[in-house]
Amino acid sequence: MQPPQPYPGAYGPARPVESYLSKRMVFALNAVGVFGWWLGGVLAAFSRDANVLNLARFLVVSGGAMAAFFSVGGALGSKRTTDMQNIGLLVWAGLILTATVALLTFMGRP
């Protein structure tokens, strides 16, 4: 007698988390975060409307946090990076957080 066949819609074996933290994904997610950070800075520089400034603050904080979070995740969780790349990602995360705080200070209050 044959063993039962798996259901056609069944999931395969689970992928380890490390497979999602490739160099390309870390770079792409950093690029998205830095773009949001940049867009928030541009909006704050060219508008004094309170609603636009609130949107700019949201973009700066969420973009900076996203870039820093995925840089630290890539440094600590990826098996495909060397030690020097891990140090670079951690330094990059620190620079992004420092620049985020500096940009928020520059934006001031509405």
C-alpha positions as a LaTeX table, in Angstrom:
\begin{tabular}{lrrr}
\hline
Residue & $x$ (\AA) & $y$ (\AA) & $z$ (\AA) \\
\hline
Met1 & 0.00 & 0.00 & 0.00 \\
Gln2 & 1.26 & 3.47 & $-0.88$ \\
Pro3 & 1.83 & 6.11 & 1.79 \\
Pro4 & $-0.75$ & 8.90 & 1.70 \\
Gln5 & 0.05 & 11.70 & $-0.70$ \\
Pro6 & 0.30 & 15.19 & 0.75 \\
Tyr7 & $-2.50$ & 17.59 & 0.12 \\
Pro8 & $-1.72$ & 19.57 & $-3.08$ \\
Gly9 & $-2.01$ & 22.90 & $-1.27$ \\
Ala10 & 0.20 & 21.87 & 1.64 \\
Tyr11 & 3.15 & 24.03 & 2.57 \\
Gly12 & 6.67 & 22.79 & 2.02 \\
Pro13 & 9.36 & 22.83 & 4.66 \\
Ala14 & 9.77 & 26.15 & 6.42 \\
Arg15 & 12.54 & 28.44 & 5.18 \\
Pro16 & 14.99 & 29.64 & 7.81 \\
Val17 & 14.93 & 33.35 & 8.58 \\
Glu18 & 18.54 & 33.70 & 7.46 \\
Ser19 & 17.51 & 33.04 & 3.87 \\
Tyr20 & 15.49 & 36.28 & 3.86 \\
Leu21 & 18.48 & 38.36 & 4.99 \\
Ser22 & 20.50 & 38.29 & 1.81 \\
Lys23 & 22.79 & 41.20 & 0.96 \\
Arg24 & 20.42 & 42.28 & $-1.78$ \\
Met25 & 17.40 & 42.39 & 0.55 \\
Val26 & 19.30 & 44.31 & 3.24 \\
Phe27 & 20.46 & 46.82 & 0.61 \\
Ala28 & 16.96 & 47.17 & $-0.89$ \\
Leu29 & 15.27 & 47.69 & 2.48 \\
Asn30 & 17.93 & 50.22 & 3.46 \\
Ala31 & 17.34 & 52.05 & 0.19 \\
Val32 & 13.58 & 52.20 & 0.86 \\
Gly33 & 14.16 & 53.48 & 4.40 \\
Val34 & 16.68 & 56.11 & 3.32 \\
Phe35 & 14.35 & 57.24 & 0.53 \\
Gly36 & 11.56 & 57.79 & 3.07 \\
Trp37 & 14.02 & 59.63 & 5.27 \\
Trp38 & 15.13 & 61.82 & 2.34 \\
Leu39 & 11.55 & 62.50 & 1.22 \\
Gly40 & 10.62 & 63.63 & 4.72 \\
Gly41 & 13.58 & 66.00 & 4.76 \\
Val42 & 12.62 & 67.49 & 1.40 \\
Leu43 & 9.01 & 67.97 & 2.50 \\
Ala44 & 10.14 & 69.68 & 5.70 \\
Ala45 & 12.53 & 71.96 & 3.83 \\
Phe46 & 9.95 & 73.26 & 1.36 \\
Ser47 & 6.77 & 73.47 & 3.44 \\
Arg48 & 5.76 & 75.10 & 6.69 \\
Asp49 & 2.25 & 73.61 & 6.79 \\
Ala50 & 1.63 & 71.72 & 10.03 \\
Asn51 & 0.12 & 68.67 & 8.31 \\
Val52 & 3.00 & 68.40 & 5.85 \\
Leu53 & 5.50 & 68.72 & 8.70 \\
Asn54 & 3.74 & 65.93 & 10.58 \\
Leu55 & 3.93 & 63.74 & 7.47 \\
Ala56 & 7.60 & 64.66 & 7.09 \\
Arg57 & 8.30 & 63.70 & 10.71 \\
Phe58 & 6.54 & 60.38 & 10.20 \\
Leu59 & 8.57 & 59.66 & 7.06 \\
Val60 & 11.85 & 60.60 & 8.74 \\
Val61 & 11.24 & 58.49 & 11.85 \\
Ser62 & 9.80 & 55.47 & 10.05 \\
Gly63 & 12.40 & 55.57 & 7.26 \\
Gly64 & 15.31 & 55.95 & 9.67 \\
Ala65 & 14.00 & 53.25 & 11.98 \\
Met66 & 13.39 & 50.89 & 9.06 \\
Ala67 & 16.90 & 51.38 & 7.63 \\
Ala68 & 18.53 & 50.97 & 11.04 \\
Phe69 & 16.40 & 47.96 & 11.97 \\
Phe70 & 17.20 & 46.04 & 8.82 \\
Ser71 & 20.88 & 46.99 & 8.99 \\
Val72 & 21.13 & 45.58 & 12.50 \\
Gly73 & 19.11 & 42.55 & 11.44 \\
Gly74 & 21.41 & 41.96 & 8.51 \\
Ala75 & 24.49 & 42.36 & 10.69 \\
Leu76 & 23.31 & 40.04 & 13.44 \\
Gly77 & 21.24 & 37.50 & 11.56 \\
Ser78 & 22.81 & 36.90 & 8.18 \\
Lys79 & 25.19 & 34.01 & 7.74 \\
Arg80 & 26.31 & 35.33 & 4.35 \\
Thr81 & 28.12 & 38.43 & 5.57 \\
Thr82 & 31.71 & 38.71 & 6.74 \\
Asp83 & 32.79 & 40.27 & 10.01 \\
Met84 & 33.81 & 43.50 & 8.32 \\
Gln85 & 30.42 & 43.73 & 6.58 \\
Asn86 & 28.70 & 43.20 & 9.93 \\
Ile87 & 30.72 & 46.02 & 11.48 \\
Gly88 & 29.90 & 48.23 & 8.50 \\
Leu89 & 26.18 & 47.51 & 8.84 \\
Leu90 & 26.26 & 48.33 & 12.55 \\
Val91 & 28.15 & 51.59 & 11.91 \\
Trp92 & 25.66 & 52.41 & 9.13 \\
Ala93 & 22.75 & 51.85 & 11.52 \\
Gly94 & 24.34 & 54.23 & 14.03 \\
Leu95 & 24.89 & 56.88 & 11.37 \\
Ile96 & 21.29 & 56.59 & 10.18 \\
Leu97 & 19.93 & 56.97 & 13.71 \\
Thr98 & 22.22 & 59.93 & 14.38 \\
Ala99 & 21.17 & 61.60 & 11.12 \\
Thr100 & 17.50 & 60.93 & 11.94 \\
Val101 & 17.79 & 62.68 & 15.29 \\
Ala102 & 19.70 & 65.55 & 13.68 \\
Leu103 & 17.06 & 65.96 & 10.97 \\
Leu104 & 14.25 & 65.91 & 13.53 \\
Thr105 & 16.08 & 68.59 & 15.50 \\
Phe106 & 16.50 & 70.66 & 12.33 \\
Met107 & 12.78 & 70.37 & 11.56 \\
Gly108 & 11.82 & 71.95 & 14.88 \\
Arg109 & 8.27 & 72.34 & 16.08 \\
Pro110 & 5.30 & 73.22 & 13.87 \\
\hline
\end{tabular}
